[in-house]
Amino acid sequence: MITEDRVIEILKEAGVLLEGHFRLTSGRHSNKYLQCAKIFRNTKYSEELCSALAEHFKNDNIELVIGPALGAVQMAYEVSRSIGCENFFAERENGVMTLRRGFAVKPNQRVLIVEDVVTTGGSVREVIDLVKQQGGNVVGVGSIVDRTGGKIDFGVPFKAVISMNVESWEPDECPLCKEGKIDLVKPGSRKV
């Protein structure tokens, strides 16, 4: 089993764990930001972290791994490779999470949903609903990083390679803004 120290080492080596002054997708500010897409630039990191995640679900007879696009496309592949099952991804069409490209969940198929970072769980909840609408059985949710510190509940087992409680503030309460020494940056892929 991978240690927390090793996970932190990987996140730092891969340039995932950033420190500074960040505007999050929620609009809140934080002194830390996790750019998990960088994990997948190097297979030595993605293989180690995704196989550690797959280990949590090794006895659950997973038949399919699904990740929401774009962040979890490669992750779904890598986790499914460790488990030895199929994978595909859900994507937005006109703002709604959907399955396209001939992807379909079979009735009662045992599905694991994966996401690189869980903050609010919005995309994961959309994929859970989508799988249930197609008659699938959501066995669990897995992520590399749980930013909630273990506080999120999806109604199914949720496992993360690492759980971190990343502090954030409303803009008018941000101590970094009050200090005025570090410029505010909006990283990530979603528009705010």
C-alpha positions as CSV (number, residue, x, y, z in Angstrom):
1,M,0.0,0.0,0.0
2,I,1.3,3.5,-0.9
3,T,2.2,5.8,2.0
4,E,0.9,9.4,2.4
5,D,4.5,10.6,2.3
6,R,5.1,8.8,-1.1
7,V,1.9,10.4,-2.5
8,I,3.0,13.9,-1.4
9,E,6.4,13.2,-2.9
10,I,4.8,12.3,-6.2
11,L,2.5,15.3,-6.2
12,K,5.4,17.6,-5.6
13,E,7.7,15.9,-8.1
14,A,5.0,16.0,-10.8
15,G,4.3,19.7,-10.2
16,V,0.8,18.9,-9.0
17,L,0.8,20.6,-5.6
18,L,1.1,24.3,-6.1
19,E,1.5,26.9,-3.4
20,G,0.6,30.6,-3.8
21,H,-2.7,32.6,-4.1
22,F,-5.3,30.9,-6.2
23,R,-8.9,31.6,-7.2
24,L,-10.7,28.2,-7.3
25,T,-13.6,27.3,-9.6
26,S,-16.0,27.9,-6.7
27,G,-14.7,31.5,-6.6
28,R,-13.1,30.9,-3.2
29,H,-9.4,31.7,-2.6
30,S,-6.8,29.2,-1.4
31,N,-3.0,29.1,-0.7
32,K,-2.8,25.6,-2.3
33,Y,-3.9,24.3,-5.7
34,L,-3.8,20.7,-7.1
35,Q,-3.3,20.5,-10.8
36,C,-3.8,16.7,-11.1
37,A,-3.7,16.6,-14.9
38,K,0.1,16.8,-14.5
39,I,0.1,13.3,-13.0
40,F,-0.8,11.9,-16.4
41,R,2.2,13.5,-18.2
42,N,4.4,10.7,-16.8
43,T,3.2,7.1,-16.7
44,K,5.4,6.3,-13.7
45,Y,3.3,8.6,-11.5
46,S,-0.1,7.7,-13.0
47,E,0.5,4.0,-12.9
48,E,1.6,4.1,-9.2
49,L,-1.3,6.3,-8.0
50,C,-4.0,4.6,-10.1
51,S,-2.9,1.2,-9.1
52,A,-3.0,2.3,-5.4
53,L,-6.5,3.5,-6.0
54,A,-7.5,0.3,-7.8
55,E,-6.2,-1.7,-4.8
56,H,-9.1,-0.2,-2.7
57,F,-11.6,-1.8,-5.0
58,K,-9.9,-5.1,-5.8
59,N,-12.6,-7.3,-4.1
60,D,-15.6,-5.4,-5.5
61,N,-15.9,-7.3,-8.9
62,I,-15.7,-4.0,-10.9
63,E,-16.7,-4.6,-14.5
64,L,-16.4,-1.0,-15.8
65,V,-14.6,2.2,-14.8
66,I,-16.0,5.5,-15.9
67,G,-14.5,9.0,-15.4
68,P,-15.9,12.4,-16.4
69,A,-14.1,14.1,-19.2
70,L,-11.7,15.7,-19.4
71,G,-9.9,15.3,-16.2
72,A,-10.5,11.6,-15.6
73,V,-10.3,10.1,-19.1
74,Q,-6.7,8.9,-18.7
75,M,-7.4,8.0,-15.1
76,A,-10.3,5.7,-16.0
77,Y,-8.1,3.9,-18.4
78,E,-5.2,3.5,-15.9
79,V,-7.5,2.4,-13.1
80,S,-9.3,-0.1,-15.3
81,R,-5.9,-1.5,-16.5
82,S,-5.0,-2.2,-12.9
83,I,-8.4,-3.8,-12.2
84,G,-8.5,-5.7,-15.6
85,C,-11.8,-4.4,-16.9
86,E,-13.3,-2.1,-19.5
87,N,-13.4,1.7,-19.2
88,F,-14.8,4.8,-20.9
89,F,-15.7,8.3,-20.1
90,A,-18.8,10.6,-19.7
91,E,-18.7,14.0,-21.3
92,R,-20.8,17.1,-21.4
93,E,-23.1,17.8,-24.3
94,N,-25.0,21.1,-24.2
95,G,-24.0,21.3,-20.5
96,V,-25.3,17.9,-19.6
97,M,-23.2,14.9,-18.6
98,T,-23.8,12.1,-21.2
99,L,-22.5,9.0,-22.7
100,R,-21.6,9.3,-26.4
101,R,-19.4,7.5,-28.9
102,G,-21.4,4.2,-28.5
103,F,-20.6,4.0,-24.8
104,A,-23.4,2.4,-22.8
105,V,-23.7,0.9,-19.3
106,K,-25.3,-2.6,-19.3
107,P,-28.1,-3.4,-16.8
108,N,-26.7,-4.3,-13.4
109,Q,-23.1,-3.8,-14.6
110,R,-20.8,-3.1,-11.6
111,V,-19.3,0.4,-12.1
112,L,-16.5,2.3,-10.4
113,I,-16.6,6.1,-11.0
114,V,-13.2,7.9,-10.8
115,E,-12.2,11.5,-10.7
116,D,-8.7,13.0,-10.3
117,V,-9.6,15.5,-7.6
118,V,-12.9,15.7,-5.6
119,T,-13.8,19.1,-4.2
120,T,-17.5,19.4,-4.4
121,G,-18.3,16.2,-6.2
122,G,-20.6,17.8,-8.8
123,S,-19.3,15.9,-11.8
124,V,-19.1,12.6,-10.0
125,R,-22.8,13.0,-8.9
126,E,-23.8,13.6,-12.5
127,V,-22.0,10.5,-13.6
128,I,-23.6,8.5,-10.7
129,D,-27.0,9.6,-11.9
130,L,-26.2,8.8,-15.5
131,V,-25.0,5.2,-14.6
132,K,-28.2,4.6,-12.5
133,Q,-30.4,5.9,-15.4
134,Q,-28.8,3.3,-17.6
135,G,-29.5,0.5,-15.0
136,G,-25.9,0.2,-13.8
137,N,-24.8,-0.6,-10.3
138,V,-22.4,2.1,-8.9
139,V,-20.2,0.1,-6.6
140,G,-18.0,3.0,-5.5
141,V,-16.2,6.3,-6.3
142,G,-12.5,6.7,-6.3
143,S,-10.2,9.7,-6.6
144,I,-6.5,10.4,-6.4
145,V,-7.1,13.4,-4.2
146,D,-10.0,14.1,-1.8
147,R,-9.9,17.8,-1.1
148,T,-12.8,17.6,1.4
149,G,-10.7,15.8,4.1
150,G,-13.2,12.8,4.0
151,K,-16.3,14.9,4.5
152,I,-18.0,14.1,1.2
153,D,-20.8,11.5,0.9
154,F,-21.8,10.0,-2.5
155,G,-24.0,7.3,-1.0
156,V,-21.6,4.6,-2.1
157,P,-18.1,3.8,-0.7
158,F,-15.6,6.6,-1.5
159,K,-11.9,6.0,-1.5
160,A,-9.0,8.3,-2.2
161,V,-5.3,7.8,-2.5
162,I,-4.9,10.8,-0.3
163,S,-7.3,13.0,1.6
164,M,-6.3,16.6,2.2
165,N,-8.3,19.4,3.9
166,V,-7.2,22.3,1.7
167,E,-8.1,25.6,3.3
168,S,-10.0,28.2,1.3
169,W,-11.7,31.5,2.0
170,E,-14.4,33.7,0.6
171,P,-12.6,36.5,-1.4
172,D,-13.5,39.2,1.2
173,E,-12.1,37.0,4.0
174,C,-8.9,36.0,2.2
175,P,-5.8,36.7,4.3
176,L,-3.6,36.6,1.2
177,C,-5.7,39.4,-0.4
178,K,-5.4,41.4,2.8
179,E,-1.6,41.1,2.8
180,G,-1.5,42.0,-0.9
181,K,1.9,40.4,-1.4
182,I,1.0,37.5,-3.7
183,D,-0.9,37.9,-7.0
184,L,-4.1,36.1,-7.4
185,V,-4.0,33.3,-10.1
186,K,-6.8,31.3,-11.7
187,P,-5.4,27.9,-12.7
188,G,-7.3,24.9,-13.9
189,S,-9.5,24.2,-16.9
190,R,-13.0,25.4,-16.0
191,K,-14.1,29.0,-16.5
192,V,-15.3,30.7,-13.4
